[in-house]
């Protein structure tokens, strides 16, 4: 475990060399929200959407509603149609027992016609790339894929 001088040097080095999201992720793991805020206040450029999303995810992880609201507000000022801010903030409210605010955030997202992109993954086999999207059943091998997944689940359980 690094001492505070080493830790602060690491965070400052990451932030000052353009790796702000790495510095914030390191602080996220340790729950150091005040230090994370200090990083964005001292960087020599204006924070971008990624920085605000990273800090909002830190707030969600640690249940910090006031700071989470601030990060969502600042992030949405930069990109009002980014679904991550709505989703993270709604989940922060829900996780903190403030479900009415969570519902209000989801409703606001719908009213503004902001859509969350479905999860996707890619897999390459025999020089062919296959794209899989959450909820999509149009792949020509979908039956075989589901059978194989069920088989693997059964193997892992045994």
LOTISE-249264 format. One line per field, with one value per residue (C-alpha): residue in three letters; x, y, z. Coordinates in nm, 3 decimals, always signed. Each point is the difference from the previous one (the first is absolute). Layout:
residuo: [ALA;...];
X: [X;...];
Y: [Y;...];
Z: [Z;...];
***
This chain:
residuo: [UNK;UNK;UNK;UNK;UNK;UNK;UNK;UNK;UNK;UNK;UNK;UNK;UNK;UNK;UNK;UNK;UNK;UNK;UNK;UNK;UNK;UNK;UNK;UNK;UNK;UNK;UNK;UNK;UNK;UNK;UNK;UNK;UNK;UNK;UNK;UNK;UNK;UNK;UNK;UNK;UNK;UNK;UNK;UNK;UNK;UNK;UNK;UNK;UNK;UNK;UNK;UNK;UNK;UNK;UNK;UNK;UNK;UNK;UNK;UNK;UNK;UNK;UNK;UNK;UNK;UNK;UNK;UNK;UNK;UNK;UNK;UNK;UNK;UNK;UNK;UNK;UNK;UNK;UNK;UNK;UNK;UNK;UNK;UNK;UNK;UNK;UNK;UNK;UNK;UNK;UNK;UNK;UNK;UNK;UNK;UNK;UNK;UNK;UNK;UNK;UNK;UNK;UNK;UNK;UNK;UNK;UNK;UNK;UNK;UNK;UNK;UNK;UNK;UNK;UNK;UNK;UNK;UNK;UNK;UNK;UNK;UNK;UNK;UNK;UNK;UNK;UNK;UNK;UNK;UNK;UNK;UNK;UNK;UNK;UNK;UNK;UNK;UNK;UNK;UNK;UNK;UNK;UNK;UNK;UNK;UNK;UNK;UNK;UNK;UNK;UNK;UNK;UNK;UNK;UNK;UNK;UNK;UNK];
X: [+0.000;+0.162;+0.043;-0.185;+0.297;+0.042;-0.375;-0.035;+0.303;-0.153;-0.334;+0.159;+0.227;-0.291;-0.213;+0.272;+0.098;-0.345;-0.114;-0.272;-0.249;+0.270;+0.065;-0.373;-0.039;+0.280;-0.173;-0.333;+0.133;+0.114;-0.316;+0.189;-0.265;+0.150;+0.334;-0.176;-0.165;+0.339;+0.140;-0.259;+0.034;+0.378;+0.034;+0.121;-0.297;-0.378;-0.142;-0.173;-0.297;+0.213;+0.128;-0.350;-0.129;+0.290;-0.066;-0.373;+0.076;+0.221;-0.293;-0.231;+0.245;+0.025;-0.358;+0.092;-0.320;+0.095;+0.327;-0.164;-0.266;+0.271;+0.198;-0.316;-0.094;+0.348;+0.023;-0.343;+0.102;+0.268;-0.214;-0.372;-0.074;+0.251;-0.204;+0.272;-0.070;-0.370;+0.059;+0.274;-0.196;-0.325;+0.188;+0.172;-0.342;-0.144;+0.299;-0.029;-0.368;-0.120;-0.206;-0.233;+0.300;+0.117;-0.340;+0.004;+0.343;-0.113;-0.312;+0.213;+0.219;-0.309;-0.145;+0.325;+0.004;+0.342;+0.059;+0.242;+0.199;-0.040;+0.298;+0.208;+0.288;+0.201;+0.159;+0.222;+0.003;+0.159;+0.067;-0.365;-0.107;-0.333;-0.186;-0.231;-0.243;-0.201;-0.346;+0.076;-0.090;+0.065;+0.339;-0.033;+0.160;-0.197;-0.144;+0.343;+0.145;-0.268;+0.049;+0.374;-0.051;-0.241;+0.250;+0.279;-0.223;-0.080;+0.372;+0.090;-0.270;+0.125];
Y: [+0.000;+0.330;+0.281;+0.328;+0.171;-0.284;-0.019;+0.374;-0.004;-0.283;+0.175;+0.335;-0.168;-0.176;+0.313;+0.233;-0.234;-0.015;-0.321;+0.166;-0.286;-0.241;+0.224;+0.023;-0.378;-0.050;+0.238;-0.170;-0.332;+0.161;+0.209;+0.329;+0.231;+0.322;-0.082;-0.087;+0.343;+0.158;-0.175;+0.153;+0.342;+0.004;-0.146;+0.257;-0.047;-0.006;-0.337;-0.198;-0.235;-0.305;+0.169;+0.088;-0.352;-0.152;+0.221;-0.070;-0.373;+0.060;+0.176;-0.288;-0.252;+0.191;+0.131;+0.369;+0.162;+0.371;-0.043;-0.242;+0.257;+0.261;-0.231;-0.091;+0.366;+0.100;-0.298;+0.067;+0.360;-0.141;-0.276;+0.014;-0.312;-0.234;-0.281;-0.096;+0.305;-0.081;-0.372;+0.052;+0.270;-0.202;-0.305;+0.214;+0.114;-0.352;-0.150;+0.269;-0.069;+0.311;-0.186;+0.295;+0.204;-0.302;-0.024;+0.374;-0.032;-0.291;+0.200;+0.304;-0.223;-0.126;+0.350;+0.122;-0.305;-0.109;-0.366;-0.236;-0.197;-0.375;-0.203;-0.146;-0.240;-0.127;-0.337;-0.114;-0.362;-0.132;+0.355;+0.101;+0.264;-0.064;+0.288;-0.079;+0.259;-0.036;-0.137;-0.069;-0.351;+0.046;-0.176;-0.305;-0.226;+0.134;-0.342;-0.165;+0.293;-0.027;-0.376;+0.045;+0.267;-0.227;-0.284;+0.218;+0.120;-0.360;-0.091;+0.292;-0.094;-0.361];
Z: [+0.000;-0.104;+0.249;-0.058;-0.167;-0.252;-0.059;-0.059;-0.231;-0.204;-0.033;-0.088;-0.256;-0.169;-0.007;-0.124;-0.281;-0.153;+0.172;+0.202;-0.031;+0.126;+0.297;+0.071;-0.031;+0.252;+0.238;-0.067;+0.124;+0.325;+0.048;+0.006;-0.143;+0.133;-0.160;-0.324;+0.003;+0.068;-0.309;-0.231;+0.163;-0.055;-0.349;-0.253;-0.234;+0.015;+0.113;-0.274;-0.007;+0.088;+0.315;+0.118;-0.079;+0.193;+0.301;-0.016;+0.004;+0.308;+0.166;-0.088;+0.143;+0.329;+0.020;-0.012;-0.132;+0.026;-0.188;-0.244;-0.084;-0.056;-0.232;-0.195;-0.036;-0.123;-0.234;-0.147;-0.065;-0.232;-0.156;+0.083;-0.205;+0.167;+0.157;+0.249;+0.215;+0.031;+0.061;+0.260;+0.183;-0.001;+0.130;+0.267;+0.120;-0.012;+0.184;+0.268;+0.065;-0.184;-0.259;-0.071;-0.119;-0.199;-0.170;-0.068;-0.165;-0.220;-0.097;-0.087;-0.217;-0.187;-0.037;-0.151;-0.228;+0.122;-0.077;+0.166;-0.255;+0.033;+0.116;-0.280;-0.035;-0.290;-0.056;-0.284;-0.111;-0.319;-0.129;+0.042;+0.251;+0.171;+0.170;+0.289;+0.137;+0.318;-0.078;-0.368;-0.114;-0.373;-0.015;-0.229;+0.263;+0.299;+0.090;+0.005;+0.197;+0.270;+0.023;+0.046;+0.267;+0.190;-0.027;+0.141;+0.285;+0.090;-0.007;+0.228;+0.249;+0.020];
***
